[in-house]
Amino acid sequence: MSYIARSTRRSFLGSTLASLLLSQTGLLVPRTARSEVGGQSTPPDGPLDRHYGAKRVLILGAGLSGLAAGHELAQAGHDVTILEGQRRPGGRVLTLRQPFSDGLYVEAGAGRIPPNHAWTLTYARRFGLSTEPFSPASLTPLLNIGGKSIPVTPGTDLRQYLDFSPEEKRIGISGMLQKYVIDPAQEVAAAGDMTAPDWPPASLRQFDQGTFADFIRSRGASAAAVQFLQLGAYPMEASALFILRVLATTDFKNLTKIKGGNELLPAAIAARLAGRIAYGARVVRIEQDAKSVRAIFTQNGLQQSLQSDAIICTIPFSILKTIEIHPRFTSLKHQAMDQLRYAPVVKVALQTKSRYWQQQGLSGFAEMDHSAEIWSPGWDRPGRSGILQLYQEGERALQLDQMSEDARLMYAADFVGRVFPGLQADRERGVSFSWQHNEWARGAYSELRPGQVFAFSPVLASREGRIHFAGEHTSAEPGWMQGALASGYRAAKEVNEIVTYTA
């Protein structure tokens, strides 16, 4: 049974409205959570079983997928080298500690771990890391719709605040969720293994013909219901099938984060691979022939080349499409590289002198319209200082990209301050981060638009000769640390099991 059936029904229909809203609206983001790789629900104990000779393997990128692949292959006795363009590991797992004081920090990238993300949780445990709750269960979160803040408590009835249709008012929130979310998500879940190479089946094509808003409108959703079901940092242009895959497989209750910062996970794996990672190595060309594959890269102003038996490429397609490939990949792979879109996301974090909102019984977390959320990353840290962080996606993120740093901070202070009044007087310092401005990503995470789930799923992870692919964009969990780790293991397993590469 899918998580939407086992957990979502239970928490939504038998628990508080707060659980309902935090589980299914604001956190309804394009990060699928299938915790399997080829039927393997958790990372197996012990290294890959190497039956054949050791291979020389180049891995392009030291994000979580590249690190996982490198760790698994090195454990199996392969000769591994990782080329990383930046001076740090982690990719889009990035914890910002400056300019904050009192031990506060925020996540610029991946921020949350669902409880069914066994790959993430297992890797964290194996590297001696622990997790802690993402948000406080004892304080009240907010919804902010049309500029009006609504405390989410067990007694909250959204029918007072939104202009639902007469039928929607009759069936209530649970009935709307059943009709617009649970039933179609169960249909997607029942259609087969979402990690299989031949997924999706033809029976799901109807869900890939428009956005999620298009889909629920076709089922009779009112404008108010569409607005309600798209609260939070939400990918408005993603395929409905892309979103329903999230809902069918993710347990959004009891989200956690890595204690001390999510960057500790890639840092721990990279430390285990010390000496195998070349930092500051920007790949500019990839070549292969019948006998070997090569990566040409620049490092310290010099162009260099490394040859290997196989490459695992974890570079986001947004960047890979700018790199010379010889010979070219298949036409559909290049089409996917050219057309796959990465969600625009800007995060702005503001440190405050106090956590004044907690004194009002508020958690500091809010789900908003216009593809925005507010987080309070320091809610559980010692001391008085706090942080309110704007998580902005979509068109407004692109507008923030056009602003100076000071202008972004002022915008966020005004925007967040309208939800949590008192911010302007209490704030001390802040910082913003745009994934569109990051030259190694050019976007926060991959999102498949209408028609693309069917068009590109067959080739996102498919091998091109001696070149294998990993990364969140190649997984059934795009946008999550889980997807990166699982895809890295999957690519490592592919390399490990190949006896001979053929044209």
Stockholm file with secondary structure:
# STOCKHOLM 1.0

chainA/1-503         MSYIARSTRRSFLGSTLASLLLSQTGLLVPRTARSEVGGQSTPPDGPLDRHYGAKRVLILGAGLSGLAAGHELAQAGHDVTILEGQRRPGGRVLTLRQPFSDGLYVEAGAGRIPPNHAWTLTYARRFGLSTEPFSPASLTPLLNIGGKSIPVTPGTDLRQYLDFSPEEKRIGISGMLQKYVIDPAQEVAAAGDMTAPDWPPASLRQFDQGTFADFIRSRGASAAAVQFLQLGAYPMEASALFILRVLATTDFKNLTKIKGGNELLPAAIAARLAGRIAYGARVVRIEQDAKSVRAIFTQNGLQQSLQSDAIICTIPFSILKTIEIHPRFTSLKHQAMDQLRYAPVVKVALQTKSRYWQQQGLSGFAEMDHSAEIWSPGWDRPGRSGILQLYQEGERALQLDQMSEDARLMYAADFVGRVFPGLQADRERGVSFSWQHNEWARGAYSELRPGQVFAFSPVLASREGRIHFAGEHTSAEPGWMQGALASGYRAAKEVNEIVTYTA
#=GR chainA/1-503 SS CCHIIIIIHHHHHHSCHHHHHHHHTTTCCSCCCCCCBTTBCSCCSSCCCCCSCCCEEEEECCBHHHHHHHHHHHHTTCEEEEEESSSSSBTTCCEECSSCCTTCCEESSCCCBCTTCHHHHHHHHHTTCCEEESSCSSSEEEEEETTEEEECCTTCCGGGTSCCCHHHHHHHHHHHHIIIIIHHHHHHHTTCCTTSTTCSCGGGGGGGSSBHHHHHHHTTCCHHHHHHHTCSSCCTTSBHHHHHHHHHHCCCTTCEEETTCTTHHHHHHHHHTTTSEEETCEEEEEEECSSCEEEEEEETTEEEEEEESEEEECCCHHHHTTSEEESCCCHHHHHHHHHCEECCEEEEEEEESSCTTGGGTEEEEEEETTTEEEECTTTTSSSSCEEEEEEEETHHHHHHHTSCHHHHHHHHHHHHHHHSTTHHHHEEEEEEEESSSCTTTSSSSEECCTTHHHHHHHHHSCCBTTEEECSGGGSSSTTSHHHHHHHHHHHHHHHHHCSCCCC
#=GC SS_cons         CCHIIIIIHHHHHHSCHHHHHHHHTTTCCSCCCCCCBTTBCSCCSSCCCCCSCCCEEEEECCBHHHHHHHHHHHHTTCEEEEEESSSSSBTTCCEECSSCCTTCCEESSCCCBCTTCHHHHHHHHHTTCCEEESSCSSSEEEEEETTEEEECCTTCCGGGTSCCCHHHHHHHHHHHHIIIIIHHHHHHHTTCCTTSTTCSCGGGGGGGSSBHHHHHHHTTCCHHHHHHHTCSSCCTTSBHHHHHHHHHHCCCTTCEEETTCTTHHHHHHHHHTTTSEEETCEEEEEEECSSCEEEEEEETTEEEEEEESEEEECCCHHHHTTSEEESCCCHHHHHHHHHCEECCEEEEEEEESSCTTGGGTEEEEEEETTTEEEECTTTTSSSSCEEEEEEEETHHHHHHHTSCHHHHHHHHHHHHHHHSTTHHHHEEEEEEEESSSCTTTSSSSEECCTTHHHHHHHHHSCCBTTEEECSGGGSSSTTSHHHHHHHHHHHHHHHHHCSCCCC
//
